[in-house]
Amino acid sequence: MVCAFAHQAALALQHLRTEEQRAQLLVLEERDRIASDLRDSVIGSLSAAELDLQSAAGLSRQAEVRHRVDTAIEAVDSSIQAMRDTIFQTRPPSPRAGFLRLHTPAIPLGDRRSPSRRATHARPSR
C-alpha cells in the first residue's frame, strides 16, 4: 500500500512538472507572437518615421526646426526602446519559483525598465 501511494505521489509530481513546462511553453509562444506583431507593425512604422525625421533634420537650415525634429526623433527612439524592453521582459516563470507556480505574474504598467537601465538607454543631447 505504501508503494502504491508513493507511485501515485510520483505521478502527481510528474503531472505538475509537465503542466509547468506546458505553461512555460505557452508563455514563450505568446511572447514570440507579440514580439513578431510589434516588430512587423509598430516598431517597423516607428523606425521608418524616425529615419524620415533624421533626413528632414539634415535638410533643415533653421536651428529651431532642427531642434524640434531632434526632439521628435528622441521621442520615437524612446518609444521603440520601451516596446523592445516590454517584449523582453515578458519572460516565462523562473524554474526556481517552484513547480507549483503555473502562471506568470502580470507585467506592471509604466516604464518597465529598471532605473539603471533607464539611465543606460538615455540618448545623448544633440
N, C-alpha and C positions, 0 to 999 in steps of 0.2 A: 504494500500500500504506500509506503514511503517513496519507493522508486516511482510509482505511478504519479504521485504528487510532484516529485522532483521533475519528472518528464513533462508534466503539464506546465509547471512553472517555467521550465526552459523554453517550451513552445511559446508561452505568453511573452517572455522576454524577447525571443526572436521575432515575434509578430510586432512588438513595439519598435524594435530596431528597424524592421522593414518599413513600417509606417513612417518613421522618422526620415529614412532615406528617401522614401517616395515624396514626402513633404519638401525635403530639401531640393529634390529634382524639380518639383513644380515651381518652387521659388526661382531657381536658376533659369528655367524655361521662360517664366514671366519676365524676369529681368532682361533676358536676351530679346524678348519681343518688344518690351518698352524701349530698350536701347536702339533697336533697329527702327522702330517707328519714329523716335525722336531724331535719329541720325538722318533718316531718309526725308523727313519733312521739316521739322522746326529748325534743327541745327543747320541743315543744308541751306535753308532760306536765310537764316540769320548770317551765316558765313558769306553768302553771296551779297547780302546787303552791306556787310562790313567791308568787303572788297570794293564795292561801288563807292562807299563813303571814303575809303582811303584814296581812291582815284580822284574823287571830287576834291578832297583836301589838297592834293597835289596840284590841281588846276587853279585853285583859288589864289589870288594875289592879295586879298584882303585878310589881314591878321584876325579880325573878329570872326569872319566866316570860317577860316581855318580852325580857330579855337572851338567854335560851336560844332563843327564837323568832328574834330578830335574828341570832343566830349561825347558825341553820339557814338563814335567808334568804341570808346571805352565802355559805354553802357551796353552795347551789343556784345562786346567781348565778355563782359561780366555775366551777361545772361547765358551765353554759351557755356562758360565755365561752371555756372551754377547748375545747369542741366547735366553736364558731364559728371559733376560731383554727386548729384542726386542719383544718376544711373549707377554709379559705382558704390554708392552707399546702400543700395538695395541688395543686401547680402543674405545668404541662407543662414539659418541659426547655427551658432557655434557648436561643434561637437562636444565642447567642454561644458555646455549648458545642461547636459544630462539627457538621457534617452527618453525621458518623458515629455520633453519640450517638443511639441508638434506644430508650432506656428512661429512666424516671425513677427516681432512687435511692429506697430505702426511707425512709419517714418515721421518725425516731428516736422511741423511746418516752419517756415522761415529759412534763414541762411543755414544750410546743412553742413557747412564747413566748420571745423574747429577754429578757435581764434588764431592759432598759429598758422593754419592753412589759409585763413583769410588774409593774413599779412603776407604770406608767401606768394599768393596769387595776385596781389595788387599790382596794377600796371604802373610803370614809372610815369611821372608827369612829362608832358610834351612841351 
